[in-house]
């Protein structure tokens, strides 16, 4: 049912993302896209590290990358990762410089809104630990499009900012502690 899993995080995000991705098998049948607030120059090293530590293939996103099952694309630091549907069912990554109005980069909101537009109801979105409110608007777009929305529970967040604001938006369908999120994603994505 879900062809894309979109994850957003900020403060405390790197270990949280590693824990979530470690729960997903190498033959995971959905693509994974991530917006982690991180400056330019750090995301490639982070992607390489994740690629060594988790079963999935992880790399920094490049403009035009097609979404593929079992592959994780990480937004490059200082840039935004967006998804775009091309003719037919093909969905590709777009890597774009931030807009003047973007308060957080890479933007979780812009990733989730584009995922909702490109994937409609087949996106599963998760807002993890982080400061601020990035992701609250995007989680609403995912829910409005018929996707599934999840936020990390307060008790496992390093900073309960982004998940709190996502929950306050009224668009979060499930609130889960970090150790349960990977298993919940697997349960929703795998058939049967």
C-alpha positions in Angstrom: 0.0 0.0 0.0 2.8 2.5 0.8 5.4 3.0 -1.9 7.2 5.8 0.0 8.2 6.4 3.6 9.2 10.0 4.4 11.0 10.8 7.6 11.8 14.2 9.0 14.0 15.0 12.0 16.2 17.7 13.6 17.9 17.7 17.0 18.6 14.1 18.0 17.7 12.9 14.6 20.8 11.0 13.5 20.6 8.2 16.1 16.8 8.1 15.8 17.0 7.7 12.1 19.6 5.0 12.4 17.3 3.1 14.9 14.3 3.3 12.6 16.2 2.3 9.5 17.9 -0.6 11.3 14.5 -2.2 11.7 13.8 -2.3 7.9 15.1 -5.3 5.9 17.3 -5.0 2.8 14.4 -6.2 0.6 12.0 -3.5 2.0 9.5 -2.9 -0.8 9.2 0.9 -0.4 11.5 3.8 -1.0 12.6 5.9 1.9 13.3 9.7 1.8 14.7 11.8 4.6 14.9 15.4 5.5 17.3 15.8 8.5 18.2 19.4 9.5 22.0 19.4 8.8 24.4 21.8 7.2 26.1 21.4 3.9 29.0 19.0 4.0 27.7 16.7 6.8 24.9 14.8 5.0 27.2 12.8 2.7 29.2 11.5 5.6 26.0 10.8 7.5 24.5 8.9 4.5 27.7 6.9 4.1 27.7 6.0 7.8 24.0 4.9 7.7 24.8 2.9 4.5 27.4 0.9 6.5 25.1 0.4 9.6 21.6 -0.4 8.3 20.4 -3.1 5.9 19.0 -0.6 3.3 21.1 1.2 0.7 21.5 4.8 1.9 23.0 7.8 0.0 22.7 11.5 -0.4 20.0 12.4 -2.9 20.9 13.7 -6.4 18.6 15.6 -8.6 16.7 13.2 -10.9 17.2 10.1 -8.7 14.3 7.7 -9.2 12.6 6.4 -6.1 13.4 2.7 -5.7 12.4 0.0 -3.2 14.9 -0.6 -0.5 16.8 2.6 -1.2 17.1 5.6 1.2 17.7 9.1 -0.2 18.9 11.7 2.3 18.4 15.4 1.5 21.7 17.1 1.0 22.6 19.7 3.7 21.7 23.2 2.8 19.3 22.0 0.1 15.7 20.7 -0.1 14.6 17.3 -1.3 11.3 17.2 -3.1 9.5 14.4 -4.9 8.0 14.8 -8.4 5.8 12.5 -10.4 6.8 12.1 -14.0 4.8 10.7 -16.8 3.4 7.4 -15.8 4.1 6.2 -12.3 7.8 7.2 -12.1 8.6 9.4 -9.1 12.0 11.2 -9.0 13.9 13.3 -6.5 14.4 17.0 -7.0 17.2 18.6 -5.1 16.6 22.4 -5.0 18.1 25.4 -3.1 16.0 26.7 -0.3 13.4 29.4 -0.8 13.8 32.7 1.1 10.8 31.7 3.2 12.3 28.3 4.3 13.1 28.6 8.0 14.5 25.1 8.2 16.8 23.4 5.6 16.5 20.7 4.5 12.8 21.4 4.9 10.6 18.5 6.3 7.5 20.4 5.4 8.5 20.8 1.7 9.5 17.1 1.5 6.2 15.9 3.0 4.1 18.3 0.9 5.8 17.1 -2.3 5.5 13.5 -1.2 1.8 13.9 -0.7 1.5 15.5 -4.1 3.6 12.9 -5.9 2.6 9.7 -4.0 -1.0 10.7 -2.9 -2.2 8.1 -0.4 0.8 5.8 -0.8 3.1 7.8 1.5 3.8 7.0 5.1 5.2 10.1 6.9 7.0 10.2 10.3 8.1 13.3 12.3 10.9 12.4 14.7 12.7 14.4 17.4 13.6 18.0 16.7 13.3 21.6 17.7 10.7 23.9 16.1 7.6 23.1 14.0 9.0 21.8 10.7 6.8 19.0 9.5 3.5 20.1 11.0 2.2 21.6 7.8 3.6 18.7 5.7 2.0 16.0 7.9 -1.3 17.7 7.3 -0.7 17.5 3.5 0.1 13.8 3.8 -3.0 13.0 5.8 -5.2 15.1 3.5 -3.9 13.0 0.6 -4.8 9.8 2.3 -1.4 8.8 3.6 -0.5 7.5 7.1 1.0 9.9 9.6 3.1 9.1 12.6 4.9 11.2 15.3 7.5 10.2 17.8 6.2 10.1 21.4 7.5 12.7 23.9 9.2 10.1 26.2 11.8 9.1 23.6 12.4 12.5 21.9 15.7 14.3 22.6 13.6 17.5 21.9 9.8 17.3 21.8 9.3 20.2 19.4 8.6 19.0 15.9 6.5 16.0 17.0 4.5 18.1 19.4 3.6 20.6 16.8 2.7 17.8 14.3 0.4 16.3 17.0 -1.1 19.7 17.8 -1.9 20.1 14.1 -4.5 17.3 14.5 -3.1 15.4 11.5 -1.1 12.7 13.3 -2.8 9.4 13.3 -0.3 7.5 15.5 2.1 8.6 18.3 4.7 5.9 19.0 7.9 5.7 21.0 11.0 5.5 18.9 11.7 1.8 19.5 8.3 0.9 18.0 8.4 3.1 14.9 10.5 0.9 12.6 8.3 -2.2 13.4 5.2 -0.1 12.7 6.5 1.0 9.4 7.4 -2.6 8.5 3.9 -3.8 9.5 2.2 -1.1 7.4 4.4 -1.5 4.3 4.7 -5.3 4.0 1.7 -7.1 2.5 -0.3 -9.5 4.6 
